[in-house]
Amino acid sequence: MESTRNLPLPGIRLSDLAGWLAGGLAAALSLYLCQRIYASGQILIAALAMLTLAASAIVFCLPKTRVWRFVLPGIFAAVAFIVFPIVYTVRISFTNYSFGHMLSFEGATAFLLDQSYLPEGGQRYGFTLLREGGRYRIEIEDENGARLGSTPFALPSPGKLLPLDVEPIDRPQGLSVVDTQTVVAHLDALKTLRLRLPHGPVLRLAGLNHFDAALPQYRREAGDLINLQTGERLHPNFTTGFYENPDGRVVTPGFKTTVGWSEYRELLFGPTLSGPVAQIFIWNVCFSALTVAISFAIGLGLAVLLNWEGLAGRKLYKTLYFLPSAIPLVISSVILKGLFDRQSGEINLLLNLMFGIRLDWFQDLDWARLMVLIVSSWLSFPYFLMMSMGMIKAIPPELYEASALAGASPLDNLRHITWPMVRRPFVPLLIASFTFNFNNAALITLLTRGGPAFADSQVDAGATDLLVSFTYAQTMRNGANFGLGAALSVLLFIVVGALAWASLRFSEKYMLEQP
């Protein structure tokens, strides 16, 4: 009996045919998605999708390249989640992309061409949307109470509807008034309606409850826009990203345009941003370095103490010291923020009882920075405590026994045994911790929101801001200036990358040195 595993065609197996069919369907679906992405105007993303599809087809179809099928997903993931965001951020940093410049030039032009105005003496007509089975009618009413109705039409509209002839109407049976929620749901389609009055002007939707005998506001002519109401000519300014009147007044909305290095020049040399950026950068470096140094010193010191065999209740102490790292940051920041409150905080109550003072932790620049350092070190030291205890456990106990016989003190053990044995493994951890604290915007946001604000600053910048939190403030809270935020992100990437590179070079050199 002939095997069913093979088709009548020699050399072709059912499994091979199924694989080719599945690959063909996947390729067809991918091509369709690429076409839809291209049609939406995302040309770069469509090109990357096509490149991904072509690379996948080569790798999975050619026998010589099939070994790459295990590596290809990782490459795609790196390109999609690392390379593309970096390239896109760099690209945005050279534009004026912001809340007032979110549209493309073509989009802003189309928006203005769609504007209309009500000429002097023009009438406003209230309207009601009526349902007739699966179709709709528009009923309008003029200022004299006369009612007219449109011919039936369908919603939602797949495209721009033709002008509708308006005719006198008496509501027949079967017509029902559509509620406001349905009107809002079909608002975009209703805006495309043009109602032609008998021997009168064309009406267009001008609100949720009325049509107007409106006229187009602008007309395009030789790359400019002509204001048909005032006769002014609007010229696009590709430096500012606005259409401008002859006297220089801008017309919103603006459009995205390339501004070159202007965002970077403003950050580094501009009178408004360069000063706060420099102050925040210096504080950012000091904050990260001091947090790592203080938390590491506390963690190592407590680890040495907790490894002392004669200490009673060591397990209880370990549990208590690990609690700060077990509590979520959102909760611990709220608790610590309450402890530092000027009026009711427990820390100020103790200071008042002991020294008769109440410190303004959130309004004074120096005390606010000290508070941030205290909180950051308190939340970070359990990590170094845990790592130190593990490393101390790996030190041969014979070294401490010999030291005890020689009459060495605990401080001598720390200086001559513990520290030399743990310092080399700790170098990469200290570098990683420095990088983490350099970008620890969550703590700043939850604790101080970057405050207190600089007294002489014209931008949203505070004494405890880090570069990351300052970037967020400039990007999201101050007019959604994405171009400026992207430029800040690129500079932050360069700074952190340079610090990480220098730290790694130092650690490599340090690790190769003889003890």
C-alpha positions in Angstrom: 0.0 0.0 0.0 1.4 3.4 -1.0 2.4 5.6 1.9 0.2 8.6 2.6 3.1 10.6 3.8 4.1 11.4 0.2 2.1 13.1 -2.5 1.9 11.6 -6.0 4.6 14.1 -7.0 8.0 12.6 -6.2 10.1 14.2 -3.6 7.3 16.4 -2.0 6.1 15.6 1.4 2.9 16.7 3.1 4.9 18.4 5.8 6.9 20.4 3.3 3.8 21.5 1.4 2.2 22.5 4.7 5.3 24.5 5.6 5.3 26.3 2.2 1.6 27.1 2.5 2.0 28.5 6.0 5.0 30.5 4.9 3.1 31.8 1.9 0.1 32.9 4.1 2.5 34.6 6.5 4.2 36.4 3.7 0.9 37.5 2.2 -0.3 38.8 5.5 3.0 40.6 6.1 2.9 42.2 2.7 -0.7 43.4 3.4 0.4 44.9 6.7 3.3 46.6 5.1 1.0 48.1 2.4 -1.4 49.3 5.1 1.5 50.9 7.0 2.7 52.6 3.9 -0.8 53.8 3.0 -1.0 55.5 6.5 2.0 57.6 5.7 4.5 55.8 7.9 7.1 55.3 5.1 10.1 54.6 7.4 8.2 52.0 9.4 6.9 50.4 6.2 10.5 50.2 4.8 11.7 48.5 8.0 8.8 46.1 7.9 9.7 45.2 4.3 13.3 44.7 5.2 12.3 42.5 8.1 10.1 40.4 5.8 12.9 40.0 3.2 15.5 39.0 5.8 13.1 36.5 7.3 12.3 35.0 3.9 16.0 34.6 3.1 16.9 33.1 6.5 14.0 30.7 6.7 13.9 29.6 3.0 17.6 29.2 1.9 19.2 26.1 3.4 22.6 27.8 3.8 21.2 30.6 6.0 18.8 28.6 8.2 21.3 28.5 11.0 20.6 32.3 11.5 16.9 31.6 12.3 17.9 31.3 16.0 19.7 34.6 16.0 17.3 36.6 13.8 14.6 37.1 16.4 17.1 38.6 18.8 18.4 40.9 16.1 14.9 42.1 15.2 14.2 42.7 18.9 17.3 44.8 19.3 16.5 46.8 16.2 12.9 47.3 17.2 13.4 48.1 20.9 16.9 49.7 21.0 18.1 50.9 17.6 14.8 52.3 16.3 13.9 54.3 19.4 17.4 55.8 19.5 17.3 56.8 15.8 13.7 58.1 16.2 14.6 60.2 19.2 17.7 61.7 17.5 15.5 62.5 14.5 12.9 64.2 16.7 15.6 66.3 18.4 16.2 68.1 15.2 12.6 69.2 14.8 10.1 71.6 16.5 7.7 68.7 17.3 5.6 70.0 20.2 2.0 70.5 21.2 1.6 73.4 18.8 3.5 71.6 15.9 2.0 68.1 15.9 0.7 68.1 12.3 2.7 67.7 9.2 2.8 70.6 6.7 0.2 68.9 4.6 -1.9 68.1 7.6 -1.8 71.7 8.8 -2.6 73.0 5.3 -5.6 70.6 5.0 -6.9 71.7 8.4 -6.8 75.4 7.4 -8.4 74.6 4.0 -11.2 72.9 5.9 -12.0 76.0 7.9 -15.1 78.1 7.1 -16.6 81.4 8.2 -20.1 82.8 8.4 -20.4 85.8 6.1 -22.3 88.9 7.2 -26.0 88.3 7.0 -25.5 84.6 6.9 -28.1 82.5 8.6 -27.7 79.7 11.1 -30.0 76.7 10.9 -30.8 74.3 13.7 -30.9 70.7 12.7 -32.2 67.3 13.9 -30.8 63.9 12.9 -33.6 61.5 12.0 -33.4 57.7 11.6 -35.5 56.0 8.9 -34.9 52.3 9.1 -31.2 51.8 8.4 -30.8 55.3 6.8 -30.8 58.8 8.1 -32.2 62.2 7.2 -31.3 65.8 8.2 -34.1 68.1 9.2 -33.2 71.8 9.4 -35.1 74.7 10.7 -34.5 78.4 9.8 -34.9 81.5 11.9 -38.6 81.7 10.9 -39.4 78.2 12.0 -39.7 76.8 8.5 -38.5 73.2 8.3 -36.8 71.4 5.4 -35.4 67.9 5.2 -32.7 66.1 3.2 -32.9 63.1 1.1 -32.0 59.8 2.9 -28.3 58.9 3.3 -26.3 56.2 5.1 -23.9 56.5 8.1 -21.1 56.1 8.8 -19.9 57.5 5.5 -16.9 55.8 3.9 -15.9 59.1 2.3 -17.0 62.6 1.4 -20.7 62.7 0.7 -22.1 64.5 -2.3 -24.2 67.6 -1.6 -27.7 66.7 -0.7 -30.8 68.5 -2.1 -33.0 69.8 0.7 -36.8 69.4 0.2 -39.8 70.4 2.3 -40.7 67.6 4.7 -43.4 66.5 7.0 -42.2 63.8 9.4 -43.9 60.6 8.1 -44.4 57.5 10.2 -41.2 55.6 10.9 -38.9 58.6 11.5 -37.3 58.8 14.9 -35.1 61.5 16.4 -31.5 60.3 17.0 -30.0 61.0 20.4 -27.0 63.3 21.0 -24.7 60.4 21.7 -25.3 59.0 18.2 -24.8 62.4 16.7 -21.4 62.7 18.4 -20.4 59.2 17.3 -21.1 60.1 13.7 -19.8 63.7 13.9 -16.8 63.2 11.5 -19.2 61.8 8.8 -21.7 64.6 9.4 -19.0 67.2 8.9 -18.6 66.0 5.3 -22.3 66.7 4.5 -23.1 69.6 2.3 -26.8 70.6 2.2 -27.9 72.7 -0.8 -30.9 74.9 0.0 -33.4 75.5 -2.9 -32.1 78.6 -4.7 -29.7 79.3 -1.8 -26.3 78.7 -0.3 -24.7 75.4 0.7 -24.8 74.6 4.3 -22.2 72.8 6.3 -22.1 71.5 9.9 -20.9 74.2 12.3 -21.8 72.6 15.7 -23.6 69.8 17.5 -27.0 71.4 16.8 -26.7 73.7 13.8 -25.7 74.1 10.2 -24.4 77.4 8.8 -24.4 79.0 5.4 -20.6 79.1 5.8 -18.0 79.8 3.1 -14.5 78.4 2.9 -12.0 80.5 4.9 -8.9 79.8 2.8 -7.9 79.0 -0.8 -4.6 77.7 -1.9 -2.6 79.6 -4.4 1.0 79.1 -5.5 2.0 77.5 -2.2 0.4 80.2 -0.1 -3.1 80.4 1.5 -5.4 83.3 0.6 -7.8 84.3 3.4 -11.0 84.7 1.5 -12.6 86.7 4.4 -9.8 89.3 4.7 -7.9 89.0 1.5 -4.6 88.4 3.3 -2.0 86.0 1.9 -0.5 83.5 4.4 3.0 82.3 3.7 4.4 79.1 5.3 7.5 79.8 7.4 9.5 76.6 7.5 11.8 78.1 10.2 9.1 78.7 12.8 6.7 76.1 11.6 3.7 78.4 11.1 1.7 80.0 8.4 2.2 83.8 8.8 0.3 86.9 7.9 2.2 89.7 6.0 2.7 91.5 9.4 4.3 88.4 10.9 1.3 87.2 13.0 1.2 83.4 13.1 -1.9 81.3 12.3 -2.4 78.1 14.3 -2.0 75.2 14.1 1.7 75.0 13.4 3.4 72.2 11.5 6.5 70.0 12.1 9.7 71.3 10.5 13.4 70.7 10.8 15.1 73.2 13.0 18.7 71.8 12.9 20.8 72.2 16.1 18.6 75.0 17.6 17.3 72.8 20.4 20.8 71.7 21.4 22.1 75.3 21.2 19.3 76.4 23.4 20.1 73.7 26.0 23.8 74.3 26.0 24.2 78.1 25.3 20.7 79.6 25.5 20.0 82.2 28.3 16.9 80.4 29.5 17.9 76.7 29.7 21.7 76.5 29.8 22.0 77.8 33.5 19.4 75.3 34.9 20.8 72.4 32.9 24.3 73.0 34.2 23.1 73.3 37.8 21.0 70.1 37.5 23.9 68.2 35.8 26.3 69.0 38.7 23.7 68.1 41.3 22.9 64.9 39.4 26.5 63.7 39.5 26.9 64.6 43.2 23.6 62.9 44.1 24.5 59.7 42.3 28.0 59.5 43.7 27.0 60.4 47.3 24.1 58.0 47.3 26.4 55.1 46.1 29.1 56.1 48.6 26.9 56.5 51.6 24.7 53.4 51.0 27.8 51.3 50.2 29.5 52.4 53.4 26.4 51.7 55.5 25.8 48.4 53.9 29.3 47.1 54.2 29.6 48.3 57.8 26.3 46.6 58.9 27.4 43.4 57.0 30.6 43.3 59.0 28.6 43.8 62.2 26.0 41.2 61.4 28.7 38.6 60.6 30.0 38.9 64.1 29.1 35.6 65.7 28.8 37.0 69.2 26.0 39.4 68.2 22.6 38.4 69.7 19.5 38.7 67.5 21.3 38.8 64.2 18.4 37.3 62.3 16.0 39.9 63.6 18.4 42.7 62.6 18.8 41.3 59.1 15.0 41.2 58.7 14.6 44.8 59.9 17.4 46.1 57.6 16.0 44.4 54.6 12.5 45.9 55.1 13.2 49.2 53.1 13.9 47.2 50.0 10.8 45.1 50.4 8.3 48.0 50.6 7.2 49.4 47.2 8.7 52.8 46.3 5.3 54.4 46.0 4.4 53.5 49.6 7.8 54.2 51.1 8.1 57.6 49.5 4.7 58.7 50.8 5.7 57.5 54.3 9.1 59.2 54.2 7.5 62.4 52.8 5.3 62.5 55.8 8.2 62.0 58.2 9.9 65.1 56.8 6.7 67.3 56.9 7.5 70.7 58.4 4.6 70.9 60.8 3.6 67.3 61.7 6.6 65.2 60.6 8.2 63.1 63.2 11.7 64.2 62.2 10.9 67.9 62.8 9.1 67.0 66.1 12.3 65.4 67.4 14.5 68.3 66.2 12.1 70.7 67.9 12.2 68.7 71.2 16.0 68.4 71.1 17.2 71.7 69.5 14.1 73.9 69.2 14.2 74.0 65.4 11.9 73.0 62.6 13.6 72.6 59.2 11.8 73.4 56.0 12.8 70.2 54.1 10.8 70.9 51.0 11.3 74.6 50.5 14.9 75.2 51.4 17.4 74.2 48.6 20.1 72.7 50.8 17.8 70.9 53.2 15.8 69.5 50.3 18.9 68.0 48.7 20.0 66.6 52.1 16.6 65.0 52.5 16.8 63.4 49.0 20.2 62.0 49.8 19.0 60.6 53.2 16.0 58.9 51.6 17.9 57.6 48.6 20.7 56.2 50.8 18.0 54.6 53.2 16.4 52.9 50.2 19.7 51.8 48.6 21.8 50.4 51.5 19.9 47.0 51.9 21.1 46.1 48.4 24.8 46.6 49.4 24.1 45.0 52.8 22.9 41.8 51.1 25.8 41.7 48.6 28.4 42.5 51.3 27.1 39.7 53.5 27.4 37.2 50.7 30.9 38.3 49.8 32.0 38.2 53.4 30.7 34.7 53.7 33.0 33.7 50.9 36.1 34.9 52.7 38.1 32.0 54.2 37.5 32.0 58.0 41.1 31.0 58.5 42.1 34.5 57.7 40.1 35.9 60.6 41.3 33.1 62.9 44.9 34.0 62.2 44.1 37.7 62.7 42.5 36.9 66.1 45.6 35.0 67.1 47.7 38.0 66.1 45.6 40.3 68.3 44.1 42.3 65.5 41.0 44.5 66.2 37.8 44.4 64.2 38.9 47.6 62.5 42.1 45.9 61.4 40.1 43.0 60.0 38.0 45.4 58.0 41.0 47.3 56.6 43.4 44.4 55.9 41.1 41.4 55.2 37.5 42.3 54.4 38.0 45.4 52.3 40.8 44.0 50.1 38.8 40.8 49.5 35.5 42.5 48.5 36.6 45.7 46.8 37.3 44.1 43.4 33.9 42.3 43.0 32.2 45.4 44.2 33.5 47.7 41.4 31.0 46.6 38.7 28.1 46.8 41.3 29.1 50.3 42.2 29.2 51.4 38.6 25.7 49.8 38.0 24.3 51.5 41.1 25.7 54.9 40.0 24.1 54.6 36.6 20.8 53.6 38.2 20.8 56.5 40.6 21.8 58.9 37.8 18.4 58.1 36.2 16.4 57.6 39.4 13.6 60.0 38.4 10.9 57.9 40.2 12.2 58.8 43.6 12.5 62.5 42.8 9.0 62.7 41.2 7.4 60.9 44.2 9.3 62.8 46.9 9.8 66.4 45.8 8.6 66.7 42.1 12.0 68.4 41.5 11.4 71.2 44.0 12.1 73.7 45.4 12.2 75.7 42.2 15.2 77.8 41.3 14.4 81.4 42.2 16.1 82.9 39.1 14.9 80.3 36.6 12.3 81.0 33.9 11.6 77.3 33.2 10.2 74.5 35.2 13.4 73.4 37.0 14.1 72.6 40.7 17.0 72.1 43.1 16.4 68.4 43.4 15.6 67.7 39.7 17.7 65.1 37.9 18.3 65.4 34.2 15.7 62.7 33.7 13.0 64.4 35.7 13.9 67.8 34.1 13.5 66.2 30.7 10.1 64.9 31.7 9.0 68.3 32.9 10.1 70.1 29.7 8.6 67.4 27.5 5.2 66.7 29.2 4.4 69.7 31.5 5.6 72.7 29.5 3.7 72.6 26.2 4.6 69.1 25.3 7.9 70.1 23.6 8.9 66.7 22.3 11.7 68.1 20.2 13.4 69.7 23.3 12.7 66.6 25.3 14.3 64.4 22.6 17.4 66.7 22.5 17.7 66.4 26.3 17.4 62.7 26.0 20.2 62.5 23.5 22.4 64.6 25.7 21.5 62.4 28.7 22.3 59.3 26.7 25.7 60.7 25.7 26.5 61.8 29.3 25.5 58.4 30.8 27.2 56.5 28.1 30.5 58.5 28.6 30.3 58.0 32.4 29.6 54.3 32.0 32.5 53.9 29.5 34.9 55.8 31.8 33.8 53.7 34.7 34.2 50.5 32.8 37.7 51.4 31.7 38.6 52.3 35.3 37.2 49.0 36.6 39.0 47.0 33.9 42.3 48.7 34.9 41.5 48.4 38.6 40.7 44.7 38.3 43.9 43.9 36.5 46.1 45.6 39.2 47.8 43.4 41.7 46.2 43.3 45.1 
